[in-house]
Amino acid sequence: MNWNQHTKNTQKKIEQQIEITETETDITRETAAAENEIGNPTGKGRRRFLAQISAVAAGTVLMSDGGETGTAAAASPTTSGLPQLGRDPSSIGGPERADRAFGVRARTATQQRAQPLENQIANGDEQLYLNRIANFSKGLPHNRVGEVDPAAYEQLLRSLQTGEMEDFEQIPMGGDALLKNPQAGLTYELAGRDPANVFMPPAPAFNSAEIVAEIVENYWMALTRDVPFADYDSHSLTQTAAQDLSKLAQFRGPRQTPQVLRGQMEGFGTGVSGTSTPDPNNQFAWQTFAPFSAAPSRQGSEAPVTTRVLFRGLTPGDLTGPYISQFLWQDIPYGPQVINQRILPPIQGDDYLFRYEDWLFAQNSRGHINLPNRYFGNRRLLRNGRDLAEWVHRDVLFQAYFNAALILLGMEAPVDDNNPYKTSRTQCSFGTFGAPHIQSMVCAVATLALRSVWHQKWFVHRRLRPEAFAGRIHNHFTRQAVYPIHFQITDSSVLPVVARRFGSFLLPQAYPEGSPSHPAYGGGHATVAGACVTILKAWFEESWVLPNPVAPSADGVRLVPHQGPPLTVGGELNKLASNVAIGRNIAGVHWRSDATESLRLGETIAIAYLRDLREGVHEPFRGFNLTRFDGTRIVI
């Protein structure tokens, strides 16, 4: 058969397959609409789709390293859309290559479609409180106590149900604010999990003790923004904050008791297939319990919160060394330039929306644009909560992780042992398994993470922001309204402290606009952090100890040697993810559970992305090694 005839035959087969795929796409859309309406992940449409698409992938079976092992024994009329391939090693390009490329894409798409559909469950507050006091509504019209106009909220729900642009355009707005990109959550992706098929457990309910513990932490974070992290052990405010949080059994931040953790983790499980068991000293595993249940079975604790763990993340790396990750302090080798990480910090006490009239105006008219703070004249390194909050106010989506990749590459940090070029005698990595590859991966996975969490925000949970919950507290305790706020709020000493300093019970915001104009759960920054850090942990040797660690001088102007325990790549990457996620909590715009559960969501998205990526590499590759946030080791 000559080249032209082979090309024509192949083109005809591809056109046939495109026709099949277009039919399947229509079926999928109809099925998805029906499943979204009735919540049934096992409908007839899904079974029909799987039966059809499995036939597409059946034509080619791929080895684990991406090579081809052979074809199906016999091609049915359905599988003829994917040409049967030979094993001619000289077929580097041409139609054989095109057929193999199509087979890889069909295989990864089939694997993703075969994933069970997640049962999306919110916390039930939207149905329980018909005045929508427990849900996000910023940018819509509100009454004098900050409750949303019912008709405006119903139009928002109608728009989210139809997904149509014209319906969104009919939403009544409260002022100049715009809703931030709800339709991003309806995007279809060509790699990794579908944004609508990822899972986050229900957020803490409006009337729960857990949400009270979270808002208490938010208040203390706001009160201590100007306390240097290095002074947490000695400052009276942070000492009081730690003592106060210790009294709240439902507080899910880290606590100072590894022994208690080991006792509570007994019988935790033997690990899912292909993984190790979670580290009993890893509080991320203890607080989420996610690997072994569909939703976290978080337990309360009476263990103390100390200043050593105050406002930190939950992994062992988070609790080792300085509060701030090395990747937010070290100089960045950026091509021919070296960039230091000093920022222009806001002035001390630069807080917003603690006056009621400002708070109410922001509910109607602020959120889609980041407004500038008031700044101190000299640049300095991150050294307190206000600095960190400013960093996550103005950062580029993947900035922290791109910088971390550049820093690690500049250090010549060792890559994972499974990197196929690590022991090669004749080749080095570059476009695959080299610097350009990892640099582009942290950017690519960031957009996947962002769109997936946007689906959770707008189409599943619609959780209110801490800023709005504090408004409910203010109106409740000033007797402007009555709300079902858990009585444990009065067990905390924080409200009188807030009232004395700010003259209200509102949560002081680090940003002039307050929270952004999209729902709280999950957190965009936190999900991207979880995804990008997971990519970096899969790439580099996590146990490698960072050379010459640093810390800022007392004035934050220069770097000095860090004196303390060794800091590893994996530990500092986990800390970087927590710094970014919790930095948004310190700013007053997110909750503790937003950070924790969104890191896990980002990790899930990155693992699915790596699984698809692995199918396309040519080199003999045993898979990506990494340690999950809960301490389990996996190979992808």
C-alpha positions as CSV (number, residue, x, y, z in Angstrom):
1,M,0.0,0.0,0.0
2,N,1.5,3.3,-1.0
3,W,1.8,6.3,1.3
4,N,-1.1,8.3,-0.2
5,Q,-3.5,5.3,0.0
6,H,-2.5,4.6,3.6
7,T,-3.1,8.2,4.4
8,K,-6.5,8.2,2.9
9,N,-7.5,5.1,4.7
10,T,-6.3,6.4,8.0
11,Q,-8.0,9.7,7.4
12,K,-11.3,7.9,6.7
13,K,-11.0,5.9,9.9
14,I,-10.3,9.0,11.9
15,E,-13.3,10.7,10.4
16,Q,-15.4,7.7,11.3
17,Q,-14.1,7.9,14.9
18,I,-14.8,11.6,15.1
19,E,-18.4,10.9,14.1
20,I,-18.6,8.3,16.8
21,T,-17.0,10.7,19.3
22,E,-19.4,13.5,18.4
23,T,-22.3,11.2,19.0
24,E,-20.8,10.1,22.3
25,T,-20.3,13.7,23.3
26,D,-24.0,14.5,22.7
27,I,-24.9,11.4,24.8
28,T,-22.5,12.5,27.5
29,R,-24.0,16.0,27.7
30,E,-27.5,14.6,27.9
31,T,-26.5,12.0,30.5
32,A,-24.6,14.6,32.6
33,A,-27.7,16.9,32.6
34,A,-29.9,14.0,33.8
35,E,-27.4,12.9,36.4
36,N,-26.9,16.4,37.7
37,E,-30.7,16.7,38.1
38,I,-31.3,13.4,39.9
39,G,-27.9,12.8,41.5
40,N,-27.6,9.3,40.0
41,P,-24.0,8.3,39.0
42,T,-25.1,5.0,37.6
43,G,-27.7,5.9,35.0
44,K,-28.3,4.1,31.7
45,G,-26.7,7.0,29.8
46,R,-23.4,6.5,31.6
47,R,-23.4,2.7,31.0
48,R,-24.1,3.3,27.3
49,F,-21.3,5.8,27.0
50,L,-18.8,3.4,28.7
51,A,-19.8,0.6,26.5
52,Q,-19.2,2.7,23.4
53,I,-15.9,4.4,24.5
54,S,-14.4,1.2,25.8
55,A,-14.6,-0.1,22.3
56,V,-12.5,2.8,21.1
57,A,-9.7,2.1,23.6
58,A,-9.8,-1.7,23.0
59,G,-8.0,-1.3,19.7
60,T,-4.6,-0.6,21.3
61,V,-3.1,-1.8,24.6
62,L,-0.2,0.3,25.9
63,M,2.6,-0.8,28.1
64,S,3.3,1.0,31.4
65,D,6.1,3.0,29.8
66,G,3.8,4.2,27.0
67,G,5.0,1.6,24.4
68,E,2.6,-0.6,22.4
69,T,2.2,-4.3,23.3
70,G,-0.2,-5.3,20.6
71,T,-3.8,-5.1,19.4
72,A,-7.1,-6.6,20.2
73,A,-7.4,-10.2,18.9
74,A,-10.3,-9.2,16.6
75,A,-11.7,-5.8,15.6
76,S,-15.4,-5.4,15.9
77,P,-17.2,-2.8,13.7
78,T,-17.1,-0.5,16.7
79,T,-13.3,-0.8,17.2
80,S,-12.5,-0.3,13.6
81,G,-12.3,3.4,14.3
82,L,-8.9,2.9,15.9
83,P,-6.6,1.3,13.3
84,Q,-4.7,-1.9,14.2
85,L,-1.0,-1.2,14.6
86,G,2.1,-3.1,13.9
87,R,5.4,-3.1,15.9
88,D,7.7,-1.7,13.2
89,P,10.4,0.1,15.2
90,S,11.2,2.3,12.2
91,S,7.8,3.9,12.2
92,I,8.9,7.0,14.1
93,G,6.5,9.3,12.3
94,G,3.8,9.3,9.7
95,P,0.5,7.6,9.9
96,E,1.6,4.9,12.4
97,R,2.7,7.6,14.8
98,A,-0.6,9.5,14.3
99,D,-2.5,6.3,15.1
100,R,-0.4,5.7,18.3
101,A,-1.0,9.3,19.4
102,F,-4.7,8.8,18.9
103,G,-4.6,5.6,20.9
104,V,-2.9,7.4,23.8
105,R,-5.5,10.1,23.9
106,A,-8.3,7.6,23.6
107,R,-6.9,5.5,26.5
108,T,-6.5,8.4,28.9
109,A,-9.9,9.8,28.1
110,T,-11.4,6.3,28.6
111,Q,-9.7,5.9,31.9
112,Q,-10.9,9.3,33.1
113,R,-14.5,8.5,32.0
114,A,-14.4,5.2,33.8
115,Q,-13.8,6.9,37.1
116,P,-16.8,6.6,39.4
117,L,-18.9,9.8,39.5
118,E,-18.4,11.7,42.7
119,N,-21.5,12.2,44.8
120,Q,-21.4,16.0,45.4
121,I,-22.8,16.8,48.8
122,A,-23.0,20.3,50.4
123,N,-23.6,20.8,54.1
124,G,-27.4,21.4,53.7
125,D,-27.4,25.0,55.0
126,E,-28.8,26.4,51.7
127,Q,-31.9,24.2,52.2
128,L,-32.1,24.8,56.0
129,Y,-31.9,28.6,56.0
130,L,-34.2,30.0,53.3
131,N,-33.0,33.5,54.0
132,R,-29.6,32.3,52.7
133,I,-27.7,33.5,55.8
134,A,-25.2,30.6,55.5
135,N,-24.3,31.0,51.8
136,F,-22.2,33.3,49.7
137,S,-23.9,36.3,48.3
138,K,-21.3,39.1,48.0
139,G,-22.0,41.4,45.1
140,L,-25.8,40.8,45.2
141,P,-28.2,43.3,46.9
142,H,-28.5,43.1,50.7
143,N,-30.7,44.6,53.3
144,R,-29.6,46.6,56.3
145,V,-28.4,43.5,58.3
146,G,-26.5,42.1,55.3
147,E,-29.0,39.5,54.2
148,V,-29.3,38.9,50.5
149,D,-32.3,39.8,48.4
150,P,-34.2,36.5,47.9
151,A,-35.1,37.2,44.3
152,A,-31.4,38.0,43.4
153,Y,-30.2,34.8,45.0
154,E,-32.9,32.7,43.3
155,Q,-31.7,34.1,39.9
156,L,-28.1,33.2,40.8
157,L,-29.3,29.6,41.5
158,R,-31.2,29.5,38.3
159,S,-28.1,30.6,36.4
160,L,-26.0,28.0,38.0
161,Q,-28.5,25.4,37.1
162,T,-28.7,26.3,33.5
163,G,-25.1,27.5,33.0
164,E,-26.3,29.9,30.3
165,M,-24.7,33.2,29.8
166,E,-28.0,35.0,29.3
167,D,-29.3,33.8,32.7
168,F,-26.2,35.1,34.5
169,E,-26.7,38.4,32.8
170,Q,-30.2,38.6,34.5
171,I,-28.8,38.4,38.0
172,P,-29.7,41.6,40.0
173,M,-26.5,43.1,41.4
174,G,-26.0,45.2,44.5
175,G,-23.5,47.7,43.1
176,D,-20.3,47.8,41.1
177,A,-19.0,44.4,42.0
178,L,-19.0,41.5,39.5
179,L,-19.3,37.8,40.3
180,K,-15.9,36.3,39.6
181,N,-16.1,33.9,36.7
182,P,-18.7,31.2,37.8
183,Q,-18.7,29.6,34.4
184,A,-15.0,28.6,34.7
185,G,-16.3,25.7,36.8
186,L,-18.1,24.3,33.6
187,T,-14.9,24.1,31.6
188,Y,-14.0,20.7,29.9
189,E,-10.3,19.7,30.3
190,L,-8.2,17.6,28.0
191,A,-6.0,16.2,30.7
192,G,-6.6,14.9,34.2
193,R,-9.9,14.8,36.0
194,D,-13.0,16.6,34.8
195,P,-13.6,19.7,37.0
196,A,-17.1,18.4,37.8
197,N,-15.8,15.0,39.0
198,V,-13.7,15.9,42.0
199,F,-14.8,15.7,45.6
200,M,-14.7,17.9,48.6
201,P,-16.5,16.9,51.9
202,P,-19.3,19.1,53.2
203,A,-18.0,22.3,54.8
204,P,-18.7,22.9,58.5
205,A,-22.3,23.9,59.1
206,F,-23.4,27.4,60.0
207,N,-24.7,26.3,63.5
208,S,-21.7,24.0,64.3
209,A,-19.0,24.2,66.9
210,E,-16.4,23.7,64.2
211,I,-17.3,26.9,62.3
212,V,-17.2,28.8,65.6
213,A,-13.6,27.4,66.3
214,E,-12.7,28.5,62.8
215,I,-14.0,32.1,63.1
216,V,-12.2,32.3,66.5
217,E,-8.9,31.5,64.8
218,N,-9.7,34.0,62.1
219,Y,-10.2,36.7,64.7
220,W,-6.9,35.9,66.4
221,M,-5.1,35.9,63.1
222,A,-6.4,39.4,62.4
223,L,-5.4,40.6,65.9
224,T,-1.9,39.3,65.5
225,R,-1.1,40.3,61.9
226,D,1.7,42.6,63.0
227,V,3.4,40.2,65.4
228,P,6.6,38.8,63.9
229,F,6.4,35.0,63.5
230,A,9.8,34.8,65.3
231,D,8.1,36.4,68.4
232,Y,5.1,34.1,68.7
233,D,6.6,32.3,71.7
234,S,7.1,35.5,73.7
235,H,4.3,37.9,72.6
236,S,1.3,38.2,74.9
237,L,-1.3,38.2,72.1
238,T,-0.1,35.0,70.5
239,Q,0.2,33.3,73.9
240,T,-3.4,34.3,74.6
241,A,-4.5,33.1,71.1
242,A,-3.0,29.7,71.7
243,Q,-4.6,29.3,75.1
244,D,-8.0,30.4,73.7
245,L,-7.9,28.0,70.8
246,S,-6.9,25.2,73.2
247,K,-10.3,25.4,74.8
248,L,-12.1,24.6,71.6
249,A,-12.3,20.9,71.1
250,Q,-13.6,21.3,67.5
251,F,-10.6,23.4,66.4
252,R,-8.9,21.6,63.6
253,G,-5.5,23.3,63.5
254,P,-2.3,21.6,64.7
255,R,-1.8,20.7,68.4
256,Q,1.2,19.9,70.4
257,T,0.8,16.2,71.2
258,P,2.4,13.6,68.9
259,Q,1.7,10.9,71.6
260,V,-2.0,11.7,71.6
261,L,-2.0,11.5,67.8
262,R,-0.4,8.1,67.8
263,G,-3.0,6.9,70.2
264,Q,-5.9,8.3,68.2
265,M,-4.4,6.9,64.9
266,E,-4.4,3.3,66.2
267,G,-6.4,1.1,63.8
268,F,-6.3,3.9,61.2
269,G,-6.0,1.3,58.5
270,T,-3.4,-0.5,56.4
271,G,-3.4,2.0,53.5
272,V,-5.1,1.9,50.2
273,S,-3.7,-0.4,47.5
274,G,-0.3,0.6,46.4
275,T,0.4,3.1,49.2
276,S,2.0,3.1,52.6
277,T,0.0,3.8,55.8
278,P,-0.3,7.4,57.0
279,D,2.3,8.7,59.4
280,P,0.7,8.8,62.9
281,N,2.6,12.0,63.6
282,N,1.1,13.7,60.6
283,Q,-1.8,15.8,61.8
284,F,-3.0,16.3,58.2
285,A,-4.0,12.6,58.2
286,W,-5.5,12.8,61.6
287,Q,-7.6,15.9,60.9
288,T,-9.0,14.7,57.5
289,F,-9.1,10.9,57.6
290,A,-9.8,11.1,53.9
291,P,-8.0,8.1,52.5
292,F,-10.3,5.7,54.1
293,S,-13.7,7.3,53.9
294,A,-15.8,9.3,51.5
295,A,-15.9,12.2,53.9
296,P,-13.5,13.2,56.8
297,S,-14.4,11.8,60.2
298,R,-12.6,14.6,62.1
299,Q,-12.5,14.2,65.8
300,G,-12.3,16.8,68.5
301,S,-9.2,17.0,70.7
302,E,-8.3,18.4,74.1
303,A,-4.6,18.5,73.3
304,P,-3.1,22.0,73.7
305,V,-2.4,24.5,71.0
306,T,0.9,26.1,71.6
307,T,2.7,29.1,70.1
308,R,5.1,26.7,68.4
309,V,2.2,25.3,66.2
310,L,-0.1,28.4,66.2
311,F,-1.6,29.2,62.8
312,R,0.6,26.6,61.0
313,G,-0.3,23.8,58.6
314,L,-0.8,20.2,59.6
315,T,2.1,18.2,58.1
316,P,5.4,17.4,59.9
317,G,7.2,19.8,57.5
318,D,4.9,22.6,58.6
319,L,5.9,22.2,62.2
320,T,9.7,22.1,61.6
321,G,11.8,25.2,61.5
322,P,10.6,28.7,60.8
323,Y,7.0,29.5,60.0
324,I,7.8,30.7,56.5
325,S,9.1,28.2,53.8
326,Q,12.6,28.6,52.4
327,F,11.0,29.0,49.0
328,L,9.4,32.3,50.1
329,W,12.8,33.7,51.3
330,Q,15.6,32.3,49.2
331,D,16.9,34.3,46.2
332,I,15.4,33.1,42.9
333,P,17.7,32.4,39.9
334,Y,15.6,33.7,37.0
335,G,17.6,33.1,33.8
336,P,20.4,35.8,33.8
337,Q,18.8,37.6,36.7
338,V,18.7,36.9,40.5
339,I,15.5,38.1,42.2
340,N,15.4,38.7,45.9
341,Q,12.0,38.1,47.6
342,R,11.6,41.4,49.4
343,I,8.1,42.9,49.1
344,L,6.6,46.3,49.8
345,P,4.7,45.6,53.0
346,P,1.5,47.3,54.2
347,I,1.8,49.6,57.2
348,Q,1.1,48.3,60.7
349,G,-2.6,48.3,61.5
350,D,-3.7,48.5,57.9
351,D,-7.1,46.8,58.5
352,Y,-10.4,47.3,56.8
353,L,-14.2,46.7,57.0
354,F,-14.4,46.8,60.8
355,R,-16.9,49.7,60.6
356,Y,-20.4,48.5,59.9
357,E,-21.2,50.9,57.1
358,D,-18.0,49.9,55.3
359,W,-18.8,46.2,55.8
360,L,-22.3,46.6,54.4
361,F,-21.1,48.6,51.4
362,A,-18.6,45.9,50.6
363,Q,-21.3,43.1,50.7
364,N,-23.0,45.0,47.8
365,S,-20.2,46.6,45.9
366,R,-16.7,45.1,46.4
367,G,-14.8,42.0,45.7
368,H,-13.9,41.5,42.0
369,I,-10.9,43.9,42.0
370,N,-8.0,43.8,44.3
371,L,-7.6,47.3,45.8
372,P,-4.2,48.6,46.9
373,N,-3.2,48.8,50.6
374,R,-1.3,51.5,52.4
375,Y,2.4,50.7,52.2
376,F,5.5,51.2,54.2
377,G,8.4,52.8,52.3
378,N,11.1,50.1,52.4
379,R,10.9,46.6,50.9
380,R,11.6,43.7,53.3
381,L,11.3,39.9,53.5
382,L,8.2,38.2,54.8
383,R,8.3,38.2,58.6
384,N,4.7,38.5,59.9
385,G,1.1,37.7,59.1
386,R,0.4,41.0,57.4
387,D,3.4,40.5,55.0
388,L,2.2,37.0,54.1
389,A,-1.4,38.2,53.6
390,E,-0.1,40.9,51.2
391,W,2.0,38.3,49.3
392,V,-1.1,36.2,48.6
393,H,-3.1,39.3,47.7
394,R,-0.9,40.2,44.7
395,D,0.8,36.9,43.7
396,V,0.5,35.4,40.2
397,L,-1.4,32.1,40.2
398,F,1.6,29.7,40.1
399,Q,4.3,32.1,41.2
400,A,5.3,30.5,44.5
401,Y,5.8,27.1,42.8
402,F,7.5,28.3,39.7
403,N,9.9,30.1,42.0
404,A,10.4,27.0,44.1
405,A,11.2,25.0,40.9
406,L,13.8,27.6,39.9
407,I,15.3,27.6,43.3
408,L,15.6,23.8,43.4
409,L,17.0,23.7,39.9
410,G,19.5,26.4,40.8
411,M,20.6,24.3,43.8
412,E,20.9,21.3,41.6
413,A,18.6,19.4,43.9
414,P,18.5,15.7,43.0
415,V,15.5,14.5,41.0
416,D,13.4,11.5,42.0
417,D,15.1,8.1,41.5
418,N,12.6,7.1,38.9
419,N,13.7,9.9,36.5
420,P,14.9,7.8,33.5
421,Y,17.8,10.2,32.8
422,K,19.2,10.1,36.4
423,T,21.6,7.2,35.5
424,S,21.8,7.6,31.7
425,R,25.4,7.4,30.4
426,T,24.7,9.0,27.0
427,Q,21.7,11.3,27.4
428,C,20.5,14.2,29.6
429,S,17.0,15.3,30.2
430,F,15.5,18.5,28.7
431,G,12.1,18.7,27.0
432,T,11.1,15.5,28.9
433,F,12.1,15.0,32.5
434,G,14.2,18.2,32.4
435,A,14.0,21.8,33.6
436,P,11.6,23.0,30.9
437,H,9.3,20.1,31.6
438,I,8.9,20.8,35.3
439,Q,8.8,24.5,34.8
440,S,5.8,24.2,32.5
441,M,4.1,21.5,34.5
442,V,3.6,23.7,37.6
443,C,1.9,26.3,35.3
444,A,-0.3,23.7,33.5
445,V,-1.6,22.0,36.6
446,A,-2.5,25.4,38.2
447,T,-5.2,26.1,35.7
448,L,-6.6,22.6,36.1
449,A,-6.8,23.1,39.8
450,L,-8.4,26.5,39.5
451,R,-11.2,25.4,37.3
452,S,-11.9,22.3,39.4
453,V,-12.2,24.3,42.6
454,W,-14.4,26.8,40.8
455,H,-16.9,24.1,40.2
456,Q,-16.9,23.2,43.9
457,K,-17.2,26.9,44.9
458,W,-20.1,27.8,42.6
459,F,-21.9,24.6,41.7
460,V,-21.7,22.6,44.9
461,H,-21.0,24.4,48.2
462,R,-21.5,28.2,47.9
463,R,-20.1,28.7,51.4
464,L,-20.1,32.1,52.9
465,R,-16.9,34.0,53.7
466,P,-15.6,34.6,57.2
467,E,-16.3,38.3,56.6
468,A,-20.0,37.5,56.2
469,F,-20.2,35.1,59.2
470,A,-18.6,37.8,61.4
471,G,-21.3,40.1,60.2
472,R,-23.9,37.6,61.4
473,I,-22.1,37.5,64.8
474,H,-22.0,41.3,65.0
475,N,-25.8,41.6,64.3
476,H,-26.6,38.8,66.6
477,F,-24.7,40.2,69.6
478,T,-25.9,43.8,68.9
479,R,-29.5,42.4,68.8
480,Q,-30.1,43.6,65.2
481,A,-31.0,40.0,64.3
482,V,-31.1,36.5,65.8
483,Y,-29.0,33.7,64.3
484,P,-28.3,30.0,65.3
485,I,-24.7,30.6,66.2
486,H,-23.2,27.8,68.3
487,F,-23.0,28.7,72.0
488,Q,-19.3,27.9,72.2
489,I,-18.5,31.3,70.7
490,T,-19.0,32.6,74.2
491,D,-16.4,30.2,75.5
492,S,-13.8,32.1,73.6
493,S,-12.3,35.4,75.0
494,V,-11.7,36.8,71.5
495,L,-14.9,38.8,70.9
496,P,-14.3,41.3,73.8
497,V,-10.7,41.8,72.5
498,V,-12.0,42.5,69.0
499,A,-14.7,44.9,70.3
500,R,-12.2,46.9,72.4
501,R,-9.8,47.4,69.5
502,F,-12.2,47.9,66.6
503,G,-15.5,49.0,68.1
504,S,-17.5,46.1,66.5
505,F,-17.6,42.3,66.3
506,L,-16.7,42.4,62.6
507,L,-13.7,40.6,61.3
508,P,-11.0,43.1,60.4
509,Q,-9.9,42.5,56.8
510,A,-6.3,42.8,55.5
511,Y,-7.6,44.0,52.1
512,P,-9.6,47.2,51.3
513,E,-12.1,45.1,49.2
514,G,-12.4,42.4,51.9
515,S,-13.0,38.9,50.4
516,P,-13.3,38.3,46.7
517,S,-16.6,38.0,44.9
518,H,-16.7,34.2,44.8
519,P,-17.6,31.6,47.4
520,A,-15.2,30.5,50.1
521,Y,-15.0,26.7,49.8
522,G,-12.7,25.4,48.4
523,G,-10.0,27.9,48.3
524,G,-8.5,28.9,45.0
525,H,-5.0,29.6,46.3
526,A,-5.0,26.5,48.5
527,T,-6.2,24.2,45.7
528,V,-3.5,25.5,43.3
529,A,-0.9,25.2,46.1
530,G,-1.9,21.5,46.7
531,A,-1.7,20.7,43.0
532,C,1.6,22.5,42.2
533,V,3.4,21.3,45.3
534,T,2.3,17.7,44.5
535,I,3.9,18.1,41.1
536,L,7.2,19.3,42.6
537,K,7.3,16.5,45.2
538,A,6.8,14.0,42.4
539,W,9.8,15.5,40.6
540,F,12.5,16.1,43.2
541,E,13.9,13.9,45.9
542,E,11.8,14.9,48.9
543,S,14.2,13.7,51.5
544,W,17.1,15.9,50.3
545,V,18.2,18.4,52.9
546,L,18.3,22.0,51.7
547,P,21.8,23.5,51.9
548,N,22.4,26.8,53.6
549,P,18.9,27.5,54.9
550,V,18.2,31.2,55.7
551,A,15.9,33.4,57.8
552,P,15.3,37.2,57.7
553,S,17.1,39.5,60.0
554,A,15.1,41.2,62.7
555,D,14.3,44.1,60.5
556,G,13.5,41.9,57.5
557,V,16.0,43.6,55.2
558,R,18.6,40.8,54.8
559,L,18.9,37.1,55.0
560,V,20.9,35.4,57.7
561,P,21.8,31.7,58.3
562,H,19.0,29.7,59.8
563,Q,19.9,28.0,63.1
564,G,17.7,25.0,63.7
565,P,16.8,21.5,62.5
566,P,17.5,20.3,59.0
567,L,14.9,21.3,56.4
568,T,14.0,18.9,53.6
569,V,12.7,19.5,50.1
570,G,9.4,17.7,50.9
571,G,8.9,19.4,54.2
572,E,9.5,22.9,52.9
573,L,7.3,22.3,49.9
574,N,4.5,21.2,52.2
575,K,5.1,24.3,54.3
576,L,5.0,26.5,51.1
577,A,1.6,25.1,50.3
578,S,0.3,25.8,53.8
579,N,1.9,29.3,53.8
580,V,-0.1,30.2,50.7
581,A,-3.3,28.6,51.8
582,I,-3.2,29.9,55.4
583,G,-2.0,33.3,54.3
584,R,-5.4,33.8,52.9
585,N,-6.9,32.9,56.3
586,I,-4.7,35.4,58.0
587,A,-6.0,38.0,55.5
588,G,-9.6,37.2,56.8
589,V,-10.9,35.8,53.5
590,H,-10.8,32.1,54.1
591,W,-11.4,29.4,56.7
592,R,-9.2,26.7,58.2
593,S,-11.2,24.0,56.5
594,D,-10.9,25.9,53.2
595,A,-7.2,25.5,53.4
596,T,-7.0,21.9,54.6
597,E,-9.5,20.3,52.3
598,S,-8.4,22.4,49.3
599,L,-4.8,21.2,49.6
600,R,-6.2,17.7,49.4
601,L,-8.3,18.6,46.4
602,G,-5.3,20.0,44.6
603,E,-3.3,16.9,45.4
604,T,-6.1,14.7,43.9
605,I,-6.1,16.9,40.7
606,A,-2.3,16.7,40.4
607,I,-2.2,12.9,40.8
608,A,-4.8,12.5,38.0
609,Y,-2.8,14.9,35.8
610,L,0.4,13.0,36.4
611,R,-1.3,9.7,35.6
612,D,-2.4,11.1,32.2
613,L,1.1,12.6,31.6
614,R,2.7,9.3,32.3
615,E,0.8,7.7,29.4
616,G,2.4,10.0,26.9
617,V,6.1,9.7,27.7
618,H,8.3,7.5,25.5
619,E,11.2,6.8,27.9
620,P,11.2,3.6,30.1
621,F,9.6,5.1,33.3
622,R,8.6,3.4,36.5
623,G,6.3,6.2,37.6
624,F,6.2,9.3,39.8
625,N,7.1,8.8,43.5
626,L,5.6,11.2,46.0
627,T,4.5,11.5,49.6
628,R,0.9,12.7,50.0
629,F,0.0,15.4,52.6
630,D,-1.2,12.7,54.9
631,G,2.2,10.9,54.9
632,T,1.3,8.0,52.6
633,R,3.8,7.1,49.8
634,I,2.4,6.4,46.3
635,V,3.8,5.6,42.9
636,I,1.9,6.9,39.9
